[in-house]
Amino acid sequence: MFTAVIVIMAAGFITGALARLAVPGPDPMPIWLTMAFGLAGSWGGGIIAAAIWGWRSAAVPFFGFFAAILLVVAYRRFYQGRPITGPEALKFPERGIGLDRFRERRDRLQHLIRQQQHSQAQADVNAVNDHLQKLADLHEAGVLTDEEFEQKKRELLARL
């Protein structure tokens, strides 16, 4: 019984994901909504096809998939208020289920990336400062000439 539920959920997710891919443009939504579109489309379209041709017809899964695509189109058009085709369809939606959570995750990820970049830049500055100090020590010890010291210093500062 539990296995059957998992298989049905996986089939709903796959159908919903393929339906989302069939409609151009970004559609960020939670996994449960993707599954719901896939399951509702499969059942709704499948019932219509079965009523016309019978349950053993090859049209049942195709009508189910087509119905899932229509659900994604309806969600985009009526809930998000976005067109289905054209350049406006390729823009990121302004509203949608789960969009606030998506934006929070994206903002957290961007913040973490900025922190990592800042840490890396700080590490680079510290490494260059350490190398400059070693060069200065070698210059004071007479190992490097003034010209060699200035050249190496320019090379190190060019890394920043």
C-alpha positions as CSV (number, residue, x, y, z in Angstrom):
1,M,0.0,0.0,0.0
2,F,2.8,2.4,1.0
3,T,4.7,1.6,-2.1
4,A,1.7,2.3,-4.3
5,V,1.3,5.8,-2.7
6,I,5.0,6.5,-3.4
7,V,4.7,5.3,-7.0
8,I,1.6,7.5,-7.5
9,M,3.3,10.5,-6.0
10,A,6.4,10.0,-8.2
11,A,4.2,9.6,-11.3
12,G,2.4,12.8,-10.4
13,F,5.6,14.6,-9.9
14,I,7.1,13.4,-13.2
15,T,3.9,14.3,-15.1
16,G,3.7,17.7,-13.5
17,A,7.4,18.4,-14.1
18,L,7.0,17.5,-17.7
19,A,3.9,19.7,-18.0
20,R,5.9,22.6,-16.5
21,L,8.7,22.0,-19.0
22,A,6.2,22.0,-21.9
23,V,5.2,25.6,-21.1
24,P,8.0,28.1,-21.8
25,G,9.2,30.4,-19.1
26,P,10.0,30.1,-15.4
27,D,7.4,28.6,-13.1
28,P,8.9,28.4,-9.6
29,M,6.4,26.4,-7.4
30,P,6.6,24.0,-4.6
31,I,7.0,20.3,-5.3
32,W,3.6,19.5,-3.9
33,L,2.0,21.8,-6.4
34,T,3.9,20.2,-9.3
35,M,2.6,16.8,-8.0
36,A,-0.9,18.2,-7.7
37,F,-0.9,19.4,-11.3
38,G,0.5,16.1,-12.5
39,L,-2.0,14.0,-10.5
40,A,-5.1,16.2,-11.3
41,G,-4.2,16.3,-15.0
42,S,-3.6,12.6,-15.1
43,W,-6.9,11.7,-13.5
44,G,-8.9,14.4,-15.2
45,G,-7.6,13.9,-18.7
46,G,-7.5,10.1,-18.1
47,I,-11.2,10.0,-17.1
48,I,-12.2,12.1,-20.2
49,A,-10.2,9.8,-22.5
50,A,-11.6,6.7,-20.8
51,A,-15.1,7.9,-21.2
52,I,-14.6,8.4,-24.9
53,W,-12.3,5.4,-25.8
54,G,-12.3,3.2,-22.8
55,W,-9.6,2.6,-20.1
56,R,-7.4,0.4,-22.2
57,S,-7.0,3.1,-24.8
58,A,-3.5,4.5,-25.5
59,A,-5.1,8.0,-25.4
60,V,-5.6,7.9,-21.6
61,P,-2.0,8.8,-20.6
62,F,-1.7,11.3,-23.4
63,F,-4.9,13.1,-22.4
64,G,-3.7,13.0,-18.8
65,F,-0.5,14.7,-19.8
66,F,-2.3,17.2,-22.0
67,A,-4.7,18.0,-19.1
68,A,-1.7,18.6,-16.8
69,I,-0.2,21.1,-19.3
70,L,-3.6,22.8,-19.4
71,L,-3.5,23.1,-15.6
72,V,-0.1,24.7,-15.8
73,V,-1.3,27.1,-18.5
74,A,-4.4,28.0,-16.4
75,Y,-2.3,28.6,-13.3
76,R,0.1,30.9,-15.2
77,R,-2.6,32.8,-17.0
78,F,-5.3,33.2,-14.3
79,Y,-3.4,33.0,-11.0
80,Q,-0.1,34.6,-12.0
81,G,-1.6,36.9,-14.6
82,R,1.1,36.1,-17.1
83,P,0.9,35.4,-20.8
84,I,1.7,31.9,-22.2
85,T,3.8,33.0,-25.2
86,G,5.9,36.0,-26.1
87,P,8.7,37.8,-24.3
88,E,6.5,38.5,-21.2
89,A,6.1,34.7,-20.7
90,L,9.9,34.4,-20.2
91,K,10.0,36.9,-17.4
92,F,10.1,35.8,-13.8
93,P,6.6,35.8,-12.2
94,E,5.5,38.6,-9.8
95,R,3.1,36.3,-7.9
96,G,2.6,32.7,-7.4
97,I,2.3,29.9,-4.8
98,G,5.5,29.5,-3.0
99,L,7.2,32.5,-4.6
100,D,7.8,34.3,-1.3
101,R,9.7,31.3,0.0
102,F,11.6,31.0,-3.2
103,R,12.7,34.6,-2.9
104,E,13.8,34.1,0.7
105,R,15.9,31.1,-0.3
106,R,17.4,33.0,-3.3
107,D,18.2,36.0,-1.0
108,R,19.8,33.8,1.6
109,L,21.9,32.0,-1.1
110,Q,23.0,35.4,-2.6
111,H,24.0,36.5,0.9
112,L,26.0,33.4,1.5
113,I,27.7,33.8,-1.9
114,R,28.6,37.5,-1.1
115,Q,30.0,36.4,2.3
116,Q,32.1,33.7,0.6
117,Q,33.3,36.2,-2.0
118,H,34.2,38.7,0.8
119,S,36.0,36.0,2.7
120,Q,37.9,35.0,-0.4
121,A,38.9,38.6,-1.2
122,Q,40.0,39.1,2.4
123,A,42.1,35.9,2.3
124,D,43.6,37.2,-1.0
125,V,44.5,40.5,0.6
126,N,46.0,38.8,3.6
127,A,48.1,36.5,1.3
128,V,49.4,39.5,-0.7
129,N,50.2,41.4,2.5
130,D,52.2,38.4,3.8
131,H,54.1,38.1,0.5
132,L,54.8,41.9,0.6
133,Q,56.1,41.6,4.1
134,K,58.4,38.7,3.0
135,L,59.6,40.8,0.0
136,A,60.3,43.8,2.3
137,D,62.3,41.5,4.6
138,L,64.3,40.2,1.7
139,H,64.8,43.7,0.4
140,E,66.0,44.9,3.8
141,A,68.3,41.9,4.0
142,G,69.9,42.9,0.7
143,V,68.8,39.8,-1.2
144,L,66.6,41.9,-3.6
145,T,67.6,45.0,-5.4
146,D,65.4,48.1,-5.4
147,E,64.3,47.3,-9.0
148,E,63.5,43.6,-8.2
149,F,61.6,44.6,-5.1
150,E,59.5,47.2,-7.0
151,Q,58.8,44.7,-9.8
152,K,57.7,41.9,-7.5
153,K,55.6,44.4,-5.4
154,R,53.8,45.5,-8.6
155,E,53.1,41.9,-9.6
156,L,51.7,41.1,-6.2
157,L,49.5,44.2,-6.1
158,A,48.2,43.4,-9.6
159,R,46.6,40.3,-8.1
160,L,44.2,42.3,-6.1
